[in-house]
Amino acid sequence: MYKTFLLYGHGGSYNHGGEAISKCTIQLIKSVYPDSRIILSTHFKEQDIQFNIPADDYCERDSYYAALDKASPQKGMYDQLVYRSTIDKITKNMICLSVGGDNYCYDNWHRWRTIHEKVLESGAKSILWSCSIEPSKITNEMLETLRTHYLITVRECCTYNALKEKGLENAALCSDIAFLLNAEKTRLSENFIEGNTVGINLSPLVVRREIENGIIIKNINTLIKFIIDNTDMHIALIPHVVMPMDNDFLLLKGIYDEIKSKERVFLISDKLNAAEYKYIISKCRFGIFARTHATIAAYSSYIPSIAIGYSIKAKGIALDLGFEDYVLPVNSFLDEYRLLKMFISLMENEYMLEQKLKEKIPAYKENAINNRVLECIR
């Protein structure tokens, strides 16, 4: 049966978490409707083409009105013009999925409501897809918008419980669709030791939210020194978002450049796709990740990991998998040893944590495409 799907809320594939969600979503749709037509609404079409998002058509935000919106003190007044090309694509028989993951965690969530309301007006089906929402951000205004979605697939228990407490009946607890991403083999660095390398990811977003200037990088440096001085493990610095204004690679390069002895430390390229980063992460022994989808790549590959948490999604996914003791909130970096102490615990409990993931992940991945998910795209 021929169907058209519109995916919107996607910020571009230099955010490889967004790339993973979009690719896995399209793969799921194509498994049900091989002849379906996929339209991707994106902020950066050239990024999605570069990383081979298998969309049949694209619509981009209008950069002129996006600039006006950015400069305007009255946020949201240009939303319909910014996303005019997306809104113009919407027809009655579409299924429209808001794939931005945590788009409703931010103050600009109204822009996605603009598209959602056009979907409702057209009589199409509107789904909030594989999402997390910070409970404290759920105002009555947002709640009314959430209530009008055909279905909300929620990727972790904290958001799900918050929505149920608010009386929403259209929420279904489903694992993040990116748990289904298949790793794609890529060349490993010569000094990457499979099964004995620690993967580290750090993001500017986390650093911007630290409570003491420089404390998180101090923690990373302390951890690296400990690993070098007290173990035989190697260290891979792994970017996962390389947007110009939010670039993990540049931050990690700054850390790498300051390391005097680099024999066991190396910086992973910023040119890889989400599946290639997952392959590299899958070959690690441990992980420390600020980006949620780097953590997802690790969990789904049975790699014991610490999530440096800044949002409800990190906490909720870890709680679902029994890793709540290995989430380090940004506001808990009170001295330069917090990360090291948790990493030592991770090493001490390595076997138990690896077995826990091996027990939980198969069923957890299956829940990414449970019956409610399949029903909502039909």
C-alpha positions as CSV (number, residue, x, y, z in Angstrom):
1,M,0.0,0.0,0.0
2,Y,1.3,3.4,-0.9
3,K,1.6,5.9,2.0
4,T,3.4,9.2,2.5
5,F,5.2,10.0,5.7
6,L,6.5,13.4,6.8
7,L,9.3,13.5,9.4
8,Y,9.8,16.9,10.9
9,G,11.7,18.4,13.9
10,H,15.0,17.1,12.5
11,G,17.9,19.5,13.0
12,G,20.4,18.0,10.6
13,S,22.7,15.0,10.5
14,Y,25.8,16.6,12.0
15,N,23.8,15.7,15.1
16,H,24.4,12.0,14.7
17,G,21.7,11.2,17.3
18,G,19.2,12.9,15.0
19,E,20.7,11.0,12.1
20,A,20.3,7.7,13.9
21,I,16.6,8.4,14.8
22,S,15.8,9.5,11.3
23,K,17.5,6.5,9.6
24,C,16.0,3.9,12.0
25,T,12.5,5.5,11.7
26,I,12.7,5.3,7.9
27,Q,14.0,1.8,8.1
28,L,11.0,0.8,10.2
29,I,8.5,2.5,7.9
30,K,10.0,0.8,4.9
31,S,9.8,-2.6,6.6
32,V,6.0,-2.1,6.9
33,Y,5.5,-0.1,3.6
34,P,8.3,-0.8,1.2
35,D,6.8,1.6,-1.4
36,S,6.1,4.5,1.0
37,R,7.2,8.0,0.2
38,I,9.3,9.7,2.9
39,I,9.5,13.5,3.2
40,L,12.1,14.9,5.6
41,S,11.7,18.4,7.0
42,T,15.2,19.5,8.1
43,H,17.3,22.5,9.1
44,F,20.2,21.4,7.0
45,K,19.4,19.4,3.9
46,E,23.0,19.2,2.7
47,Q,24.0,17.4,6.0
48,D,21.3,14.8,5.4
49,I,22.4,14.2,1.8
50,Q,26.0,13.9,2.9
51,F,25.1,11.2,5.4
52,N,22.7,9.4,3.1
53,I,19.4,9.8,4.9
54,P,17.1,7.7,2.6
55,A,14.4,10.3,2.1
56,D,12.5,10.8,-1.1
57,D,12.0,14.5,-0.7
58,Y,13.2,17.3,1.5
59,C,11.8,20.6,2.8
60,E,14.0,23.1,4.6
61,R,13.3,25.9,7.0
62,D,13.4,29.4,5.4
63,S,16.8,30.9,6.5
64,Y,15.6,34.5,5.9
65,Y,12.7,34.1,8.4
66,A,14.8,32.0,10.7
67,A,17.2,34.9,11.0
68,L,14.3,37.3,11.6
69,D,13.0,35.0,14.3
70,K,16.4,34.7,16.0
71,A,16.7,38.5,16.1
72,S,13.1,39.1,17.3
73,P,12.3,39.6,21.0
74,Q,8.9,38.0,20.2
75,K,9.8,34.4,19.7
76,G,7.5,32.4,17.5
77,M,5.9,35.1,15.4
78,Y,7.7,33.9,12.3
79,D,7.2,30.1,12.8
80,Q,4.7,29.6,10.0
81,L,7.0,31.4,7.6
82,V,10.2,29.6,8.8
83,Y,8.5,26.3,8.2
84,R,6.3,27.3,5.3
85,S,7.8,24.7,2.9
86,T,7.0,21.9,5.4
87,I,3.5,23.2,6.1
88,D,2.8,23.4,2.4
89,K,3.6,19.7,2.0
90,I,1.0,18.5,4.5
91,T,-2.0,16.6,3.1
92,K,-4.9,14.7,4.6
93,N,-3.5,11.2,3.9
94,M,-0.1,11.7,5.5
95,I,1.3,10.3,8.7
96,C,3.5,13.0,10.3
97,L,6.1,12.1,12.9
98,S,7.9,14.7,15.0
99,V,11.3,13.1,15.3
100,G,13.3,15.7,17.2
101,G,13.6,13.5,20.3
102,D,13.8,16.2,23.0
103,N,12.4,19.1,21.0
104,Y,9.6,19.6,23.6
105,C,12.3,20.0,26.4
106,Y,13.1,23.5,25.1
107,D,11.4,26.9,25.2
108,N,11.1,27.0,21.4
109,W,8.7,23.9,21.4
110,H,6.0,26.2,20.0
111,R,7.6,26.0,16.5
112,W,6.8,22.3,16.3
113,R,3.2,23.0,17.5
114,T,2.9,25.2,14.4
115,I,3.5,22.2,12.2
116,H,1.4,19.9,14.4
117,E,-1.6,22.2,14.2
118,K,-1.4,22.2,10.4
119,V,-1.4,18.4,10.5
120,L,-4.5,18.4,12.7
121,E,-6.2,21.0,10.4
122,S,-5.5,18.8,7.4
123,G,-6.9,15.7,9.0
124,A,-3.6,13.9,8.9
125,K,-2.2,11.8,11.7
126,S,0.3,13.6,14.0
127,I,2.7,11.5,16.2
128,L,5.3,12.7,18.7
129,W,8.0,10.2,18.1
130,S,10.7,8.6,20.4
131,C,10.6,11.6,22.7
132,S,11.6,12.8,26.1
133,I,10.1,15.8,27.8
134,E,11.4,17.5,30.9
135,P,8.5,17.3,33.5
136,S,9.1,20.8,34.8
137,K,8.7,22.2,31.3
138,I,5.1,20.7,30.9
139,T,2.9,23.7,31.2
140,N,-0.9,23.7,30.8
141,E,-0.3,25.1,27.3
142,M,2.1,22.4,26.3
143,L,-0.2,19.7,27.9
144,E,-3.1,20.7,25.6
145,T,-0.8,20.4,22.6
146,L,0.5,17.0,23.7
147,R,-3.1,15.8,24.3
148,T,-4.0,16.4,20.7
149,H,-1.3,14.1,19.2
150,Y,-2.6,10.8,17.9
151,L,0.2,9.0,19.8
152,I,3.3,9.9,21.8
153,T,6.0,7.3,21.8
154,V,8.0,8.0,24.9
155,R,11.6,6.6,25.1
156,E,12.1,6.4,28.9
157,C,10.1,6.0,32.1
158,C,10.6,9.4,33.7
159,T,8.8,11.2,30.8
160,Y,6.2,8.4,30.6
161,N,5.3,8.6,34.3
162,A,5.1,12.4,34.1
163,L,2.7,12.3,31.2
164,K,0.5,9.6,32.9
165,E,0.4,11.7,36.0
166,K,-0.9,14.6,33.9
167,G,-3.7,12.4,32.7
168,L,-2.5,11.7,29.1
169,E,-3.8,8.5,27.6
170,N,-2.1,8.8,24.3
171,A,1.5,8.0,25.6
172,A,3.2,4.7,25.0
173,L,6.5,3.6,26.6
174,C,8.8,2.5,23.8
175,S,12.6,2.3,23.7
176,D,14.4,5.0,21.6
177,I,14.2,3.8,18.0
178,A,18.0,4.4,17.7
179,F,18.6,1.3,19.8
180,L,17.9,-0.5,16.6
181,L,20.8,1.1,14.7
182,N,23.1,-1.4,13.1
183,A,26.8,-0.7,13.6
184,E,28.8,-0.2,10.3
185,K,32.4,-1.3,10.3
186,T,35.0,1.3,9.9
187,R,38.8,1.4,10.2
188,L,40.0,1.6,13.8
189,S,43.1,3.6,14.8
190,E,46.3,1.6,15.0
191,N,46.5,2.1,18.8
192,F,42.8,1.3,19.3
193,I,42.8,-1.9,21.4
194,E,39.5,-3.8,20.9
195,G,38.0,-4.6,24.3
196,N,40.5,-2.5,26.2
197,T,39.8,1.0,25.2
198,V,37.8,3.6,27.1
199,G,35.5,5.7,24.9
200,I,35.0,9.3,26.1
201,N,32.6,11.8,24.7
202,L,32.1,15.4,25.9
203,S,29.8,18.1,24.6
204,P,29.9,21.9,24.7
205,L,26.3,21.7,25.8
206,V,27.3,20.0,29.0
207,V,30.2,22.3,29.6
208,R,27.9,25.3,29.2
209,R,25.8,24.0,32.1
210,E,28.5,23.3,34.6
211,I,28.2,25.0,37.9
212,E,31.9,25.8,38.2
213,N,33.9,27.1,35.3
214,G,36.2,24.3,34.0
215,I,35.2,21.7,36.5
216,I,34.1,19.1,33.9
217,I,37.2,19.2,31.8
218,K,39.2,19.0,35.1
219,N,37.3,15.7,35.8
220,I,38.0,14.4,32.3
221,N,41.8,15.2,32.7
222,T,41.9,13.6,36.1
223,L,40.2,10.5,34.7
224,I,42.6,10.3,31.7
225,K,45.6,10.6,34.0
226,F,44.3,7.8,36.2
227,I,43.7,5.5,33.2
228,I,47.2,6.2,31.8
229,D,49.0,5.8,35.2
230,N,47.1,2.9,36.7
231,T,45.8,0.7,33.9
232,D,46.9,-0.7,30.5
233,M,43.8,0.7,28.8
234,H,43.8,3.1,25.8
235,I,41.5,6.1,25.4
236,A,39.4,7.1,22.4
237,L,37.9,10.7,22.4
238,I,34.7,10.3,20.4
239,P,32.6,13.2,19.0
240,H,28.9,12.6,18.3
241,V,27.6,16.0,17.4
242,V,29.6,18.3,15.2
243,M,27.3,21.2,14.5
244,P,29.2,24.5,14.0
245,M,27.7,26.0,17.1
246,D,27.8,22.8,19.2
247,N,30.9,20.8,18.1
248,D,32.1,17.9,20.3
249,F,35.2,17.4,18.0
250,L,36.6,20.9,18.7
251,L,36.1,20.5,22.5
252,L,37.7,17.1,22.5
253,K,40.6,18.3,20.3
254,G,41.3,21.0,22.9
255,I,41.6,18.2,25.5
256,Y,43.7,16.0,23.2
257,D,46.1,18.8,22.4
258,E,46.8,19.4,26.1
259,I,47.8,15.8,26.7
260,K,51.6,15.5,26.8
261,S,51.9,11.7,26.3
262,K,49.6,10.6,23.4
263,E,50.7,7.0,22.9
264,R,47.5,5.6,24.4
265,V,45.1,8.5,23.7
266,F,43.6,9.3,20.3
267,L,41.0,11.5,18.7
268,I,38.3,9.9,16.5
269,S,37.5,11.7,13.2
270,D,34.5,14.1,13.0
271,K,33.6,12.7,9.5
272,L,32.0,9.4,10.4
273,N,28.3,8.6,10.4
274,A,26.2,7.4,13.3
275,A,26.6,3.7,12.5
276,E,30.4,4.1,12.2
277,Y,30.5,5.8,15.6
278,K,28.4,3.0,17.0
279,Y,31.0,0.5,15.6
280,I,33.8,2.3,17.3
281,I,31.9,2.5,20.6
282,S,31.0,-1.2,20.4
283,K,34.7,-2.1,20.4
284,C,35.4,-0.2,23.6
285,R,35.6,-1.7,27.1
286,F,34.0,1.2,29.0
287,G,32.3,4.4,28.0
288,I,31.8,7.9,29.4
289,F,29.4,9.8,27.3
290,A,27.7,13.2,27.4
291,R,25.6,12.7,24.3
292,T,22.6,10.4,24.9
293,H,22.9,8.7,21.6
294,A,26.5,7.8,22.1
295,T,25.4,6.2,25.4
296,I,22.6,4.4,23.5
297,A,25.2,3.1,21.1
298,A,27.2,1.8,24.1
299,Y,24.2,0.3,26.0
300,S,23.0,-1.5,22.9
301,S,26.5,-3.0,22.4
302,Y,26.7,-4.2,26.0
303,I,29.4,-1.6,27.0
304,P,29.2,-0.6,30.7
305,S,29.0,3.2,30.6
306,I,28.6,6.4,32.5
307,A,26.2,9.0,31.3
308,I,27.1,12.6,32.0
309,G,23.5,13.7,32.4
310,Y,22.0,17.1,31.7
311,S,18.5,16.1,30.9
312,I,15.6,13.7,31.7
313,K,16.5,11.4,28.8
314,A,19.8,10.4,30.3
315,K,18.3,9.7,33.7
316,G,15.3,7.9,32.3
317,I,17.1,5.6,29.9
318,A,19.6,4.7,32.5
319,L,16.8,3.9,35.0
320,D,15.1,1.7,32.5
321,L,18.2,-0.4,32.1
322,G,19.3,-0.5,35.8
323,F,22.2,2.0,35.3
324,E,20.8,4.8,37.4
325,D,23.9,4.6,39.6
326,Y,26.0,5.5,36.6
327,V,24.5,8.8,35.7
328,L,26.5,11.8,36.7
329,P,24.4,15.0,36.6
330,V,26.1,18.1,35.5
331,N,25.4,19.9,38.8
332,S,27.1,17.1,40.8
333,F,30.6,18.0,39.5
334,L,31.7,19.6,42.7
335,D,35.3,18.6,42.6
336,E,37.7,17.2,40.1
337,Y,37.3,13.6,41.3
338,R,33.6,12.9,40.9
339,L,33.9,11.2,37.5
340,L,36.9,9.2,38.6
341,K,35.1,7.8,41.6
342,M,32.2,6.6,39.5
343,F,34.6,5.2,36.9
344,I,36.4,3.1,39.5
345,S,33.0,1.7,40.5
346,L,32.3,1.0,36.9
347,M,35.5,-1.0,36.6
348,E,34.9,-2.9,39.9
349,N,31.4,-3.9,38.7
350,E,32.3,-4.5,35.0
351,Y,31.2,-8.1,34.7
352,M,27.9,-7.6,36.6
353,L,27.0,-4.5,34.5
354,E,27.9,-6.2,31.2
355,Q,25.7,-9.2,32.1
356,K,22.9,-6.8,33.1
357,L,23.0,-5.2,29.6
358,K,23.1,-8.6,27.9
359,E,20.0,-9.7,29.9
360,K,18.0,-6.5,29.3
361,I,18.9,-5.2,25.9
362,P,17.3,-7.8,23.6
363,A,13.8,-7.2,25.0
364,Y,14.5,-3.5,25.4
365,K,15.3,-3.2,21.7
366,E,12.2,-5.2,20.7
367,N,10.1,-2.7,22.6
368,A,11.2,0.0,20.2
369,I,8.7,-1.5,17.7
370,N,6.0,-2.8,19.9
371,N,2.4,-3.2,18.8
372,R,1.4,0.4,19.6
373,V,4.3,1.7,17.4
374,L,3.3,-0.5,14.5
375,E,-0.4,0.5,14.9
376,C,0.4,4.2,14.8
377,I,2.2,4.1,11.5
378,R,-0.6,2.1,9.8
